[in-house]
Amino acid sequence: MANTAALRQRLLQGLVIPAHPLALDQNRKLDEKHQRALTRYYLAAGAGGLAVAVHTTQFQIRDPKIGLFKPVLQMAAEIAKQAPSKPVLVAGITGPTAQAVDEARTAVALGYDVGLLSLAAMKDATNTQLIAHCKEVAAVIPVFGFYLQPAVGGRKLDTAFWRDFAAIDNVVGIKFAPFNRYQTIDVVRGVVESGRVKEVALYTGNDDSIIVDLLSTYRFNGTEATIIGGLLGQWAVGTRAAVRILEQAKAARAAKSIPTTLLTLAHELTDTNAALFDVANHFHGCIAGIHEILVRQKVMPGRTCLDPKEDLSPGQMAEIDRVHKAYPHLHDDEFIKQHIDGWLK
């Protein structure tokens, strides 16, 4: 993006932003060919942005012994620069303030537009301390807030926090993924109370309620707020289908009429997500579940994660088989089959 104003305008259009996985070989080393193929898939599918070095990319890439934080950011950026659509590049930012600022500087140097700021490492910080932390990072890079669900390492964040967070000048958006209706309302109400609802783009990260979120308009004291896009691990698969879904949701909002078929689709997508994200086992196999679909489509070489303990849970494969067969319209099997050889070159 040329400037923050242009970035805001782009985000406020409502985009599909998949959370980028990490392609590893059997030795848990980066498979560069498949990593690039993933990026090419998302861009060819019509994604408006890419989120890299986020939870789906595996936070362990920051471990000095692994050393993949900068390489995976750089690879995605290099391919994105070749895309005519000029996708919004979102870099995951984590850790205490010194680490977060350093990661933000790395992202800026590599051409990233936004930092998706996780506060999971600051579980005991007060709102005042959290806001000070966010301001320091926002001084380096435009910031996207991130409400990560506690089940996978996040912390609770109240309405007061989101009100003060949204008031920070260089905040351009918020991805909320608490997987919780009450906490989702906390975020939206906080943004409305900040007075910046027309400047801070609201993106769903609630993989369990994607379409319902995209169809939702909230109203607080006469002010309305709409969830206009998604930044999602679920959209790391079926990305072309996700682009169609978002366009259908936009059309339904504009017409102020929601087709029942879209609500049925909402439940099909949630059912799919339950299998991929391993809800039955408290999300243990959520990353491996995403990998499994991409392995079947030959976009990834295997399900391998950086942590040897991370893989599918007992019974998860059968559930993935079920939803993959039941909802072919939510996967991109044919689209990928037509293009995968070119993406792997």
C-alpha positions in Angstrom: 0.0 0.0 0.0 1.2 3.5 -0.8 -0.1 5.0 2.4 -2.3 4.3 5.4 -5.3 6.0 3.9 -5.1 3.7 0.8 -4.7 0.7 3.1 -7.8 1.6 5.1 -9.8 2.0 1.9 -8.7 -1.4 0.6 -9.5 -3.1 3.9 -12.8 -1.5 4.2 -13.9 -3.0 0.9 -13.9 -6.4 2.6 -11.3 -9.0 1.6 -10.7 -12.7 1.8 -7.4 -13.0 3.7 -6.2 -16.6 4.2 -3.9 -17.4 7.1 -0.9 -18.9 5.4 0.3 -22.5 6.4 3.8 -23.7 6.6 5.0 -26.4 4.1 7.5 -28.7 5.7 9.3 -31.8 4.4 9.5 -35.0 6.4 12.6 -33.7 8.2 10.6 -30.6 9.4 12.6 -28.3 7.1 10.9 -25.7 4.9 9.8 -27.1 1.5 10.2 -23.9 -0.5 8.6 -25.3 -3.7 5.3 -26.1 -1.9 5.5 -23.0 0.2 5.5 -20.9 -2.9 2.8 -23.0 -4.4 0.5 -22.2 -1.4 1.0 -18.5 -2.0 0.3 -18.8 -5.7 -2.9 -20.8 -5.0 -4.2 -18.1 -2.7 -3.5 -15.3 -5.1 -4.9 -17.2 -8.1 -8.1 -18.0 -6.0 -8.7 -14.3 -5.6 -7.6 -13.6 -2.1 -7.3 -9.9 -1.4 -4.5 -10.4 1.1 -2.2 -12.9 2.8 -1.6 -13.3 6.5 1.9 -14.8 7.2 3.7 -15.8 10.4 0.3 -16.2 12.2 -1.1 -19.1 14.2 -1.7 -21.2 11.1 1.9 -20.6 10.0 2.9 -22.0 13.5 4.3 -19.5 16.1 7.4 -21.7 16.6 8.9 -20.3 13.4 10.3 -17.6 15.7 12.5 -20.0 17.6 16.1 -19.1 16.8 16.8 -22.8 16.3 14.2 -23.0 13.6 14.8 -19.5 12.1 11.9 -19.4 9.7 10.2 -16.1 10.7 12.0 -13.9 8.1 12.2 -16.6 5.3 8.5 -17.4 5.2 7.6 -13.7 5.3 10.1 -13.0 2.5 8.9 -15.8 0.3 5.3 -14.7 0.4 6.2 -11.1 -0.2 8.3 -11.9 -3.2 5.5 -13.8 -4.9 2.8 -11.2 -3.9 4.9 -8.4 -5.5 4.4 -10.2 -8.9 0.6 -10.3 -8.5 -1.3 -7.6 -10.5 -3.9 -7.4 -7.7 -1.4 -6.1 -5.1 -2.7 -8.1 -2.2 -2.5 -6.6 1.3 0.4 -8.3 3.1 -0.3 -9.0 6.8 2.5 -10.1 9.1 1.9 -11.8 12.4 3.5 -9.9 15.3 3.9 -11.6 18.7 5.8 -11.5 22.0 6.6 -8.8 24.6 7.2 -5.2 23.4 10.8 -5.5 22.4 10.2 -8.6 20.3 7.0 -7.3 18.8 8.7 -4.0 17.7 11.6 -6.0 16.2 9.2 -8.2 14.3 7.3 -5.2 13.1 10.5 -3.6 11.7 11.3 -6.9 9.9 7.9 -6.9 8.4 8.1 -3.3 7.2 11.6 -4.0 5.7 10.1 -6.9 3.7 7.3 -4.8 2.3 4.4 -5.8 4.6 1.5 -3.4 5.0 0.0 -4.5 8.3 1.0 -6.2 11.5 -1.5 -8.6 13.0 -0.8 -8.0 16.7 -1.2 -11.0 19.1 -1.3 -10.2 22.8 -1.1 -13.9 23.9 2.3 -13.4 25.4 1.0 -10.7 27.8 -1.5 -12.7 29.7 -1.1 -10.7 33.0 -0.8 -7.2 31.6 -3.4 -4.6 32.4 -5.4 -2.8 29.8 -3.1 0.3 30.3 0.0 -1.8 29.7 -1.5 -3.5 26.7 -2.5 -0.2 25.1 1.0 1.2 25.7 2.4 -2.0 24.0 0.1 -1.6 21.0 1.0 2.1 20.6 4.7 1.2 20.4 4.1 -1.4 17.6 1.7 1.0 15.8 4.5 3.5 15.7 6.3 1.1 13.4 3.6 -0.5 11.3 -0.2 -0.1 10.8 -1.8 -2.5 13.2 -4.6 -5.1 12.9 -5.9 -6.1 16.3 -6.2 -9.9 17.0 -8.5 -11.5 19.5 -7.1 -15.1 19.7 -9.4 -17.6 21.4 -8.1 -18.7 24.8 -8.3 -22.4 23.8 -5.3 -22.0 21.5 -3.3 -19.6 23.7 -5.2 -16.3 23.6 -6.4 -14.1 26.5 -9.6 -12.4 27.4 -9.9 -8.8 26.2 -12.8 -6.6 27.4 -14.9 -3.9 25.7 -12.8 -1.2 27.4 -9.6 -2.5 25.9 -11.1 -2.6 22.4 -12.5 0.9 22.8 -9.0 2.3 23.7 -7.3 0.1 21.1 -9.5 1.2 18.2 -8.7 4.9 19.2 -5.0 4.4 18.4 -4.3 6.4 15.2 -2.5 3.7 13.3 -5.0 0.9 14.0 -6.5 -0.1 10.6 -8.5 -3.2 11.5 -9.4 -5.9 14.0 -9.6 -9.7 13.4 -11.6 -11.2 16.2 -11.4 -15.0 16.8 -12.7 -15.7 20.3 -15.1 -18.3 18.9 -17.6 -16.7 21.4 -20.6 -14.6 20.6 -20.4 -12.5 23.8 -16.7 -11.7 23.3 -17.4 -10.8 19.6 -19.9 -8.3 20.8 -17.3 -6.9 23.2 -15.0 -6.1 20.2 -17.7 -4.5 18.0 -19.1 -2.4 20.8 -15.7 -1.2 21.8 -15.0 -0.1 18.2 -18.4 1.7 18.0 -17.7 3.5 21.3 -14.3 4.6 20.1 -16.0 6.7 17.4 -13.8 5.1 14.7 -16.2 2.5 13.2 -15.7 4.0 9.7 -11.9 3.8 10.0 -11.3 0.4 11.6 -12.1 -2.5 9.4 -13.8 -5.4 11.2 -12.8 -8.9 10.0 -14.1 -12.2 11.3 -11.7 -14.8 12.6 -14.5 -16.8 14.1 -14.0 -19.9 12.0 -17.1 -21.4 13.7 -19.4 -18.6 12.5 -17.9 -17.2 9.3 -20.9 -16.6 7.1 -23.2 -15.5 10.0 -20.5 -12.9 10.9 -20.3 -11.7 7.4 -24.1 -11.2 7.2 -24.2 -9.4 10.6 -24.8 -5.7 11.3 -24.5 -4.6 14.9 -26.2 -1.5 16.3 -25.2 0.4 19.5 -26.9 3.6 20.4 -27.9 4.2 16.8 -24.5 3.5 15.3 -24.1 0.5 13.0 -21.1 -1.6 12.4 -20.6 -4.4 9.9 -18.2 -7.2 9.7 -16.9 -6.8 6.1 -14.2 -9.5 5.5 -12.4 -12.4 7.0 -8.9 -13.3 8.0 -9.1 -17.0 8.7 -7.3 -20.2 9.1 -10.4 -21.9 7.5 -9.8 -19.9 4.4 -6.4 -21.5 4.0 -8.4 -24.2 2.2 -11.3 -23.6 -0.2 -10.0 -20.1 -0.8 -11.7 -19.7 -4.2 -15.0 -20.8 -2.6 -14.4 -18.3 0.2 -14.2 -15.5 -2.4 -17.6 -16.5 -3.8 -19.0 -16.7 -0.3 -17.8 -13.2 0.6 -19.3 -11.8 -2.6 -22.7 -13.5 -1.8 -22.6 -12.1 1.7 -21.9 -8.6 0.4 -24.8 -8.9 -2.1 -27.2 -10.1 0.6 -26.2 -7.2 2.9 -26.7 -4.7 0.0 -30.1 -6.1 -0.8 -31.0 -6.3 2.9 -32.3 -9.8 2.2 -30.5 -13.0 3.3 -31.3 -16.1 1.2 -32.0 -19.2 3.2 -29.5 -21.0 1.0 -26.8 -18.8 2.4 -27.7 -19.7 5.9 -27.6 -23.4 5.0 -24.2 -22.8 3.5 -23.2 -21.2 6.8 -23.9 -24.4 8.7 -22.1 -26.5 6.1 -19.0 -24.4 6.5 -19.2 -24.6 10.3 -19.5 -28.4 10.1 -16.5 -28.5 7.8 -14.5 -26.3 10.2 -15.4 -28.6 13.2 -13.7 -31.5 11.4 -10.7 -29.5 10.2 -10.1 -27.6 13.4 -10.7 -30.7 15.6 -13.3 -29.3 17.8 -14.0 -32.7 19.4 -10.4 -32.7 20.8 -10.2 -29.0 21.9 -8.5 -27.9 18.6 -5.5 -30.2 19.1 -5.4 -31.0 15.4 -6.4 -27.7 14.0 -3.3 -27.0 12.0 -2.8 -30.6 10.9 -6.5 -30.6 9.7 -5.8 -27.8 7.4 -2.7 -29.5 6.1 -4.6 -32.7 5.4 -6.9 -31.1 2.9 -4.0 -29.3 1.2 -2.0 -32.6 1.1 -4.9 -34.3 -0.7 -4.8 -31.5 -3.2 -1.0 -31.8 -3.6 -0.4 -28.2 -2.5 1.5 -29.4 0.5 3.9 -32.4 0.7 2.6 -33.7 4.1 0.9 -32.8 7.4 4.2 -32.4 9.2 4.2 -29.7 11.8 7.2 -28.1 13.7 6.0 -29.8 16.9 6.3 -33.6 16.5 3.3 -33.9 18.8 1.0 -31.9 16.5 -1.0 -34.1 14.1 -4.5 -35.3 13.6 -6.4 -36.6 16.6 -8.0 -40.0 16.8 -11.2 -40.0 14.7 -10.3 -36.7 13.0 -9.4 -38.3 9.7 -12.8 -39.9 9.4 -14.5 -36.6 10.1 -12.4 -34.9 7.4 -13.3 -37.6 5.0 -17.0 -37.0 5.8 -17.0 -33.3 5.3 -14.7 -33.4 2.2 -17.2 -35.8 0.6 -20.3 -34.0 1.8 -19.5 -30.4 0.7 -17.4 -30.5 -2.5 -18.6 -26.9 -3.2 -16.6 -25.7 -0.2 -13.3 -27.1 -1.5 -11.3 -26.1 -4.5 -10.4 -29.6 -5.7 -11.0 -29.1 -9.4 -9.6 -25.6 -9.5 -6.4 -26.8 -7.8 -6.2 -29.8 -10.1 -6.2 -27.6 -13.1 -3.4 -25.3 -11.9 -1.2 -27.2 -9.4 1.5 -28.2 -11.8 2.1 -24.5 -12.8 2.2 -23.4 -9.1 4.8 -26.0 -8.3 7.2 -24.9 -11.0 
